[in-house]
Amino acid sequence: PKLSMFEWHPFSISSSPEQKIVTLHIRKAGSWTGALYDLAEIENEISILMEGPYGSVGVDVTSDRYNMVMLFSGGIGVTPMQALCNQLMYEHSTGVRSLKKVAFVWIERDPNVMQKHQWQ
């Protein structure tokens, strides 16, 4: 709301439902996301108005059918894949799902993005 009450932008949540903090990956690509970045630099917390979710995963990830998973993403498309990976790892650590292997491939054109990413 501090940037605009009537301008909306779609973003993907990159955290899983069990995580205590909701995270978003937002690429600084234009004037609006640039202003959001600048606001985040000076504000400790930012209020947002949220709507959704929209869309769904195209494969069955809720069953225990697969014990080896390979996730691919490119650029800012990492957000839904990171959320899915977080969810799978949570389910494995709590014994809900048995996983043999999870591979996560993230391809990014800009090497600076990879260096700035804070891995958790």
HUNOR-V654291 format. One record per residue. N is the residue number from 1. RES is the residue in one letter. SS is DSSP state (helix for helix, strand for strand, loop for the rest). PSI is psi in whole degrees, -180 to 180 (* if undefined). NEAR is the number of other C-alpha atoms within 10 Angstrom. Layout:
{{N:RES:SS:PSI:NEAR} {N:RES:SS:PSI:NEAR}}
This chain:
{{1:P:loop:-27:11} {2:K:loop:-26:10} {3:L:loop:-44:12} {4:S:loop:135:8} {5:M:loop:-18:9} {6:F:loop:2:6} {7:E:loop:122:8} {8:W:loop:148:12} {9:H:loop:136:7} {10:P:loop:134:9} {11:F:loop:157:14} {12:S:loop:140:18} {13:I:strand:132:17} {14:S:loop:0:21} {15:S:loop:159:22} {16:S:loop:164:20} {17:P:loop:-28:14} {18:E:loop:-13:11} {19:Q:loop:142:12} {20:K:loop:-25:8} {21:I:loop:131:9} {22:V:loop:127:11} {23:T:loop:147:14} {24:L:strand:143:14} {25:H:loop:122:17} {26:I:loop:122:16} {27:R:loop:129:13} {28:K:loop:98:13} {29:A:loop:-18:8} {30:G:loop:-168:9} {31:S:helix:-39:9} {32:W:helix:-48:15} {33:T:helix:-28:15} {34:G:helix:-43:13} {35:A:helix:-37:14} {36:L:helix:-43:16} {37:Y:helix:-47:15} {38:D:helix:-41:12} {39:L:helix:-42:15} {40:A:helix:-27:12} {41:E:helix:-29:10} {42:I:helix:-20:9} {43:E:loop:140:9} {44:N:loop:-38:7} {45:E:loop:146:9} {46:I:loop:126:11} {47:S:loop:139:7} {48:I:loop:157:10} {49:L:loop:127:7} {50:M:loop:147:10} {51:E:loop:144:8} {52:G:loop:-166:6} {53:P:loop:162:8} {54:Y:loop:147:7} {55:G:loop:173:6} {56:S:loop:165:7} {57:V:loop:141:10} {58:G:loop:-3:6} {59:V:loop:163:6} {60:D:loop:103:9} {61:V:loop:-2:13} {62:T:loop:-23:10} {63:S:loop:171:8} {64:D:loop:27:11} {65:R:loop:-37:10} {66:Y:loop:132:14} {67:N:loop:-3:13} {68:M:strand:129:11} {69:V:strand:136:14} {70:M:strand:123:10} {71:L:strand:135:14} {72:F:strand:141:13} {73:S:strand:158:16} {74:G:strand:135:13} {75:G:helix:-135:14} {76:I:helix:-8:17} {77:G:helix:0:16} {78:V:helix:-25:21} {79:T:helix:-52:21} {80:P:helix:-32:21} {81:M:helix:-38:23} {82:Q:helix:-41:21} {83:A:helix:-44:20} {84:L:helix:-43:19} {85:C:helix:-44:21} {86:N:helix:-42:19} {87:Q:helix:-45:18} {88:L:helix:-43:20} {89:M:helix:-38:18} {90:Y:helix:-48:17} {91:E:helix:-38:15} {92:H:helix:-43:15} {93:S:helix:-25:12} {94:T:loop:1:9} {95:G:loop:6:10} {96:V:loop:-32:12} {97:R:loop:139:18} {98:S:loop:117:17} {99:L:loop:135:17} {100:K:loop:-40:10} {101:K:strand:140:10} {102:V:strand:126:13} {103:A:strand:136:11} {104:F:strand:114:14} {105:V:strand:120:12} {106:W:strand:120:16} {107:I:strand:132:15} {108:E:loop:133:15} {109:R:loop:-36:9} {110:D:loop:110:9} {111:P:helix:-24:9} {112:N:helix:-33:9} {113:V:helix:-43:13} {114:M:helix:-37:14} {115:Q:helix:-33:9} {116:K:helix:-17:8} {117:H:loop:133:9} {118:Q:loop:108:7} {119:W:loop:137:6} {120:Q:loop:*:4}}
